Amino acid sequence: MKFVGVDYGLARTGLAVSDPEGRLAFPLMTLRLEDFSDRKAFVVGLPLTLDGEESLTTRQIRNVTERLKRRVSLPFFFMMEALSSQEAWSDLREAGLKMRKRKAVLDQQAAVRILSSFLSLAPQDRSPA
């Protein structure tokens, strides 16, 4: 199993990653909050049921986002997501990716879908979380 280590700090957060066997650790990157202030914001996908209702996952995402907001002084936005993973799967299939590669990047493509939907909104329609 591969692991990611996080050294959270108010000024910097260090990330490390293990080898696939989980034996050795390697530095991955350092995130400096000053690099993000006033220039970045988080857009979090908020899944609803097909009936438009909130689910357990929706409530968990809201709770995690509230905890992050208390620790990170950056703006957070929710973007209602509907079928983003299914649409991402179709995007990747149409792009010609083999099944194994699709599975590896599915969540990244779903995040692209969520962020693209958010960016297509008019600025006045973007309300902070």
VENHUBEL-V675901 format. One record per residue. N is the residue number from 0. RES is the residue in three letters. PHI is phi in whole degrees, -180 to 180 (* if undefined). PSI is psi in radians with two decimals (* if undefined). Layout:
n;res;phi;psi
N;RES;PHI;PSI
N;RES;PHI;PSI
//
This chain:
n;res;phi;psi
0;MET;*;2.44
1;LYS;-93;2.47
2;PHE;-123;2.67
3;VAL;-120;2.26
4;GLY;-102;2.46
5;VAL;-127;2.18
6;ASP;-110;1.59
7;TYR;-76;2.37
8;GLY;-145;2.82
9;LEU;-70;-0.52
10;ALA;-100;-0.69
11;ARG;-140;2.61
12;THR;-127;2.13
13;GLY;-95;2.47
14;LEU;-123;2.42
15;ALA;-133;2.76
16;VAL;-136;2.58
17;SER;-94;2.95
18;ASP;-72;2.91
19;PRO;-59;-0.45
20;GLU;-85;-0.14
21;GLY;73;0.57
22;ARG;-106;-0.65
23;LEU;-121;2.58
24;ALA;-112;2.48
25;PHE;-132;2.50
26;PRO;-65;2.46
27;LEU;-109;-1.02
28;MET;-170;2.88
29;THR;-120;2.22
30;LEU;-99;2.14
31;ARG;-104;2.16
32;LEU;-60;-0.57
33;GLU;-63;-0.43
34;ASP;-73;-0.28
35;PHE;-107;-0.38
36;SER;-62;2.38
37;ASP;60;0.12
38;ARG;-128;-0.17
39;LYS;-139;2.71
40;ALA;-146;2.73
41;PHE;-97;2.36
42;VAL;-115;2.06
43;VAL;-110;2.21
44;GLY;-69;2.32
45;LEU;-118;1.81
46;PRO;-79;2.39
47;LEU;-118;2.81
48;THR;-71;2.97
49;LEU;-63;-0.37
50;ASP;-86;0.01
51;GLY;84;0.19
52;GLU;-92;2.77
53;GLU;-80;2.57
54;SER;-116;-3.14
55;LEU;-58;-0.74
56;THR;-62;-0.70
57;THR;-59;-0.82
58;ARG;-65;-0.67
59;GLN;-64;-0.73
60;ILE;-64;-0.73
61;ARG;-61;-0.74
62;ASN;-65;-0.80
63;VAL;-63;-0.73
64;THR;-63;-0.72
65;GLU;-63;-0.71
66;ARG;-65;-0.73
67;LEU;-64;-0.71
68;LYS;-61;-0.55
69;ARG;-73;-0.37
70;ARG;-105;-0.42
71;VAL;-122;2.14
72;SER;-89;1.06
73;LEU;-127;2.68
74;PRO;-71;2.51
75;PHE;-121;2.46
76;PHE;-131;2.54
77;PHE;-100;2.45
78;MET;-123;2.04
79;MET;-59;2.25
80;GLU;-117;2.41
81;ALA;-136;2.03
82;LEU;62;0.49
83;SER;-62;-0.65
84;SER;-68;-0.70
85;GLN;-66;-0.74
86;GLU;-66;-0.68
87;ALA;-63;-0.71
88;TRP;-60;-0.77
89;SER;-64;-0.74
90;ASP;-55;-0.83
91;LEU;-70;-0.65
92;ARG;-65;-0.78
93;GLU;-64;-0.50
94;ALA;-77;-0.10
95;GLY;88;0.24
96;LEU;-74;2.43
97;LYS;-69;2.79
98;MET;-51;-0.82
99;ARG;-63;-0.74
100;LYS;-70;-0.65
101;ARG;-59;-0.79
102;LYS;-63;-0.62
103;ALA;-69;-0.52
104;VAL;-117;0.17
105;LEU;-58;-0.84
106;ASP;-66;-0.60
107;GLN;-64;-0.77
108;GLN;-68;-0.61
109;ALA;-64;-0.69
110;ALA;-64;-0.65
111;VAL;-61;-0.77
112;ARG;-60;-0.81
113;ILE;-63;-0.84
114;LEU;-66;-0.70
115;SER;-62;-0.72
116;SER;-62;-0.75
117;PHE;-63;-0.79
118;LEU;-66;-0.41
119;SER;-79;-0.21
120;LEU;-73;2.60
121;ALA;-67;2.51
122;PRO;-50;-0.65
123;GLN;-71;-0.27
124;ASP;-92;0.01
125;ARG;-97;1.84
126;SER;-107;2.37
127;PRO;-64;2.67
128;ALA;-72;*
//
